[in-house]
């Protein structure tokens, strides 16, 4: 299966039987990112979290009385 990276428009091929290929075929909301862009985003996110100015907003879990 040929896929195109969302960020850098690099065209790559992935195996048709992989879970990632299945997700891309069946759910159009899923997008593909190449490993280089994935690593770049991961490294930059880690750098921002280390500065202390980056806040990652997550849902607060509320406990049920049940």
Number of C-alpha atoms within 10 A of each C-alpha: 12 10 17 15 16 13 11 11 12 11 11 13 10 11 11 12 9 10 10 14 17 12 14 15 13 9 9 8 8 11 13 17 18 17 10 11 14 12 12 10 12 12 11 11 12 11 12 13 12 10 8 8 8 12 8 7 6 6 6 6 6 6 6 5 4 3
